[in-house]
Amino acid sequence: MTTHFTVCELKQRLLAGTVPAMVPLGAAAEMLGLTKSSLLRKAGTETSRLKLMSITAAAGTVWNGVTVESLAEELDYQENHRPRTARLALQRLQALAKAGETSEYGEFMNDIGLSWRHPHHRALTGQLLGQISTSIYDRYQLLPSVLVINKASQRPSEPFFQLARDLKAYEPKKQTDAVFFETMKAKVFASANRVAVWAWREELGA
């Protein structure tokens, strides 16, 4: 739902101190890691906290945005629900390991309540997979994110291999991406029932 004001109405409300402050649509979208169109779609859903607002000038010019209060609520929701999404990601990775299966990125995101269409969700998924793999590799030399693959290549994306190189888990001079992928995947499958590997740690949702 969008709240509409003409410039005249806005002036009267400003003088009365009753108008909600507005953040321009583009700025709000950038804060949330979304495109303008994605923000508008999100604001139209029942679960969204975002409230749209528009101001119309006498000449017909329209300024669109979201109310400051609703944007603050949405940002707070994203920040505080990150640990929950991280838990879901960890649980889903273990379920894949137990089943001896991989999952394409879009399917994996749907399984943990995110959408491939949202740039912020794609970025969050990458961050969570990286954090989970880094934490588990430090203790058990395993990279669970190996189970999340691209649809086209049927292998993990380049950030996965870069993380593996950064952690010294993978040396391209000694083996190919394909060999490393299959080797690490087999190791993660074999660890599916090791309770300690999949135990929740607060650092995973940071």
C-alpha positions in Angstrom: 0.0 0.0 0.0 1.3 3.4 -0.9 0.6 6.7 0.9 0.1 9.6 -1.5 0.6 13.3 -0.8 0.4 16.4 -3.0 3.1 19.0 -2.4 0.4 21.2 -0.8 -0.8 18.4 1.5 2.8 17.6 2.4 3.5 21.3 3.3 0.4 21.3 5.6 1.4 18.1 7.3 5.0 19.2 7.7 3.8 22.4 9.4 1.7 20.3 11.6 4.5 17.8 12.3 2.4 14.8 11.2 4.1 13.6 8.0 6.3 10.5 8.0 9.9 11.0 6.7 10.6 9.4 3.3 13.7 7.8 1.9 14.0 7.9 -1.9 13.3 4.6 -3.6 16.8 4.3 -5.1 18.5 4.9 -1.8 16.2 2.5 0.1 16.8 -0.2 -2.6 20.6 0.2 -2.3 20.4 -0.1 1.5 18.5 -3.4 1.2 20.7 -4.7 -1.6 17.8 -4.7 -4.1 16.9 -3.2 -7.4 14.1 -0.6 -7.4 11.8 -3.1 -9.2 12.6 -5.8 -6.6 11.9 -3.4 -3.8 8.5 -2.6 -5.3 7.7 -6.3 -5.6 8.8 -6.9 -2.1 6.7 -4.0 -0.7 3.7 -5.5 -2.4 3.9 -8.8 -0.4 1.9 -9.5 2.8 5.0 -10.2 4.8 6.9 -7.1 3.9 7.4 -4.3 6.5 8.1 -1.7 3.8 5.5 1.1 3.3 5.7 3.0 0.1 5.1 6.8 -0.1 4.8 9.2 -3.0 4.7 13.0 -3.3 3.1 14.6 -6.4 4.0 18.2 -7.4 1.5 20.6 -9.0 3.2 20.1 -12.4 2.7 16.4 -12.1 6.2 15.3 -11.0 6.1 12.3 -8.7 8.7 11.4 -6.1 8.5 7.8 -4.8 10.1 6.3 -1.7 9.5 4.3 1.5 8.9 5.7 5.0 11.9 5.9 7.3 10.2 3.9 10.0 9.3 1.0 7.7 12.8 0.9 6.2 14.3 0.8 9.7 12.0 -2.1 10.5 13.0 -4.0 7.4 16.7 -3.5 7.9 16.3 -4.7 11.5 14.4 -7.8 10.4 17.1 -8.7 7.9 19.8 -8.3 10.5 18.1 -10.2 13.3 16.9 -13.1 11.1 20.3 -13.8 9.6 21.1 -16.4 12.3 17.9 -18.2 11.5 18.7 -18.4 7.8 22.2 -19.6 8.6 20.7 -22.4 10.7 18.4 -23.4 7.8 21.4 -23.3 5.4 23.5 -25.6 7.7 20.6 -28.0 8.2 19.9 -28.1 4.4 23.6 -28.8 3.7 23.6 -31.7 6.2 20.4 -33.1 4.6 22.0 -33.0 1.2 25.1 -34.8 2.6 22.9 -37.5 4.1 21.1 -38.0 0.9 24.3 -38.0 -1.2 23.0 -35.2 -3.3 23.9 -31.7 -4.6 21.5 -28.8 -5.0 21.5 -26.0 -7.6 21.7 -22.5 -6.1 18.1 -21.5 -6.9 16.7 -24.6 -5.3 18.9 -24.3 -2.3 17.8 -20.7 -1.8 14.2 -21.6 -2.0 14.8 -24.4 0.6 16.1 -21.8 3.1 13.4 -19.2 2.5 15.2 -17.0 0.0 14.7 -16.1 -3.6 17.2 -16.1 -6.5 15.4 -13.0 -7.9 16.6 -10.8 -5.1 20.2 -9.6 -5.3 20.4 -9.2 -1.5 19.3 -12.8 -1.1 21.9 -14.0 -3.6 24.6 -12.1 -1.7 23.4 -13.4 1.6 23.5 -17.0 0.4 27.0 -16.6 -0.8 28.1 -15.1 2.5 26.4 -17.8 4.6 27.9 -20.6 2.5 31.3 -19.0 2.9 31.0 -18.6 6.6 29.7 -22.2 7.1 32.5 -23.7 5.0 35.2 -21.5 6.6 34.1 -22.4 10.1 33.8 -26.2 9.4 37.0 -26.3 7.4 39.0 -24.8 10.3 37.9 -27.8 12.5 37.3 -30.7 10.1 38.9 -29.8 6.7 35.5 -30.0 5.0 33.8 -27.5 2.7 30.0 -28.2 2.9 29.2 -25.5 0.3 30.7 -27.9 -2.3 27.1 -29.4 -2.4 25.6 -26.2 -3.9 26.2 -26.0 -7.6 25.6 -23.9 -10.7 22.8 -25.2 -13.0 25.0 -24.8 -16.1 28.3 -26.3 -15.0 26.9 -28.6 -12.3 29.8 -27.5 -10.1 30.1 -24.8 -7.4 30.7 -21.2 -8.5 34.1 -19.6 -8.7 33.8 -18.0 -5.2 33.8 -21.6 -3.8 37.1 -22.4 -5.5 38.6 -19.1 -4.4 37.6 -19.8 -0.8 39.2 -23.2 -1.1 42.4 -21.6 -2.4 42.4 -19.0 0.3 42.0 -21.7 3.0 44.8 -23.7 1.4 42.4 -26.6 0.8 42.9 -26.6 -2.9 46.1 -26.1 -5.0 45.3 -25.8 -8.7 48.8 -26.9 -9.6 48.2 -30.3 -8.0 44.7 -31.0 -9.3 41.9 -29.7 -11.5 38.7 -28.0 -10.4 36.8 -31.2 -11.4 39.0 -33.5 -9.3 38.9 -31.2 -6.3 35.1 -30.9 -6.6 34.6 -34.7 -6.7 37.1 -35.3 -3.9 35.6 -32.7 -1.5 32.1 -33.7 -2.3 32.9 -37.4 -1.4 34.4 -36.2 1.9 31.4 -34.1 2.8 29.0 -37.0 2.0 31.1 -39.3 4.2 30.8 -36.8 7.1 27.0 -36.6 7.0 26.4 -38.4 10.3 29.3 -36.8 12.2 27.3 -34.8 14.7 30.1 -32.5 15.7 30.6 -31.3 12.1 27.1 -30.0 11.8 26.7 -28.6 15.3 25.5 -25.0 15.4 28.0 -22.4 16.5 27.1 -18.7 16.9 29.8 -17.6 14.6 27.9 -19.2 11.7 25.2 -16.6 11.9 27.4 -13.6 12.6 
